């Protein structure tokens, strides 16, 4: 079993990296140190909200919010082409909020807000915010629906890249997959 999966117990490497000493904790990719409770449901990311979630519940919450937000944004984009720009604005905004809430399930909402501008995420965060603003500019100020839809696609690609930074080795996996495909 790979050393980064919960429940594995490899020998610790230099500086304690490589093994979890049997705790089953995930590796924190931001600092390359183990963060007890990262994505395991053992931390207190949700205690201040009055409840705790298991790792499985957090991943399910993330996936549901991501899928729901993506669906709302796509439906909103269809409404943009039909000419219902008000419906587009509402659906698209709710879709983005739902998707960002999904990332909060992975790491906790307070930590997510603090971590949005970490060096590993700054590029994706800036692209996400710029694309969000440009969607509104192209939809309402310039009124070029095709460019608004292109910005929706760029926004979701930036959001997915941003979200992958919270999952150990996910960016490397996706990068390697696309290198093999192209």
N, C-alpha and C positions, 0 to 999 in steps of 0.2 A: 504494500500500500504506500502511495507517495507520502513523504514526510509532512506535507502541508495539509493533509486531510485530517479532520478531527478524529481522534481515536487512535491515530498512529503513534508509535512510540520509538522513533529512531534515536540514535545517540546524538546528544547535542554537539553542534559544530563550534567553531571559534566564536567566542563571545556569547555563547548560549544559543546561537542561531542554528537551527537544524533539528532540534528536538524540543519537545514541550515538557519533558520530564513526566510524561504520562497524563498530563492534564487535558490533552485533546484540544488545546486552544489553536486558533488560526494565527497565521503570521500577519503582522501589521505591515503592509507594503509601504506605507509612508515612511516609517522609521527603520524598517528591516529588523525590528525587535518584536518579540511576542507581546501582545497586549492581552492580558488575561480577560477572557470573555468576549473578544472580538467575534461577532457573528455567532456566538454560541448561546445567547440568551442568558448568560451568566452575569452580564454586566448590569449596571443600573441606568441604562439609557432611557428607560421608560418608567422607572420608579417614581420620578418626580411627577409623572402623569397619573400615578396611582395604580399601575399594573405592570406586569412583566410578560414578555413574550418569549417563547422558545425560538431556537434558530429556524425551525421549520415554519412557524407562524410568521416570523419576520420575512422569510423568503417568499412565502405565499402572499403576504401583504404587499411586498414589492412587486411581484409579478402581476397581481390583480390591478394595482394602481397603474403600473406601466401599460398593461393591455387596455384598461379602461380609458386612460388618458389618451393613448394612441388612437383608439377607436373614436373617441369624441373629437379629436383633432382632425381625423380623416373625414368624418361626417361633416364637421364644420367646413373643411376645405371644399367638399362637394357643394355645400350651401353657398360658398363664395362664388363658384362657377354658375350656379343657378341665379345668382344676383341677390341673395339674401345676406347681405354683408353684416347686418345686425345679429342674425342667428350665428353666422360664422364667428363673430367676435366673442359671443357668449360661449359657444361650444369649444372654440379654440382655447380661450382663457381657462375654462374649467379643465380642459384636457392637460394643459401645461401644469396647472396646480396639482392635479391628481398624479401626474408623473413625478413631479418633484417630491410630493408627499411619499411616493413609493420609495425613493432613495432614502428618505428619513427612516423608513422601516429597517433598512439595512444597518445603519450606524447610530440611529437616534437623531431626533430633529434638531436639538441644540448643537450637537457635534457636527451635523451636516452644515448648518449655517456658518459655523466657524471654519470648517474645512473646505468650503467652496473656493477659497482663494489660496489654498496650499499650492506650492509649486507644481505638484503632480496634476492638479485640476485647473489651474488658472487659465490655460488655453481653451479648454472645453467650456469653462464658465463664461469667458468673454465671448466666445462664438455663440453660445447659447443666448446670452443677453442681447447681443447685436442682432442675431437672426430674429429674435422675438420682436424687437423694435422695428426691424425692417419689414416683417410681416404686416404690421399695422400701417407702416408708411405706404407699402405697395398696395395694400387693400383699401385704404381710405383716403390717403393724400394723393398718390399718383394714380391709383385705380388701374393697376396692371395685374390682373388676376394670376397670370402665369408666373410672374416673378414672385408673387405672394406665395404661391404653392411651392416654388423652388425653395424659398426661405423656410417653409414648413418642413421640407425634407432635410435641409441643412440643419435646422434646429433639432430635429429628432436624431440625426446622426451625432450631433454634438452632445445631446442628452445621453445617448447610449454610451458614447465614449466616456463621458463624465461618470455615469453609473458604473461602468466597468472598473473604474479606478478604486472602487470600494470592495471589489471581489479579488482575492489573491490570485495572481497570475492570469486574470481574465484578459487584460489588454495584450499580454504577450501571446496568449492562445489565439486571439482574434487576429493579431498582426501576422503571426505565423501561418494561420489559415489562409489569409488573403495573399501572402507571399507565395504560397503553394498554388493558389488558384490563378494568380496573374503573374 
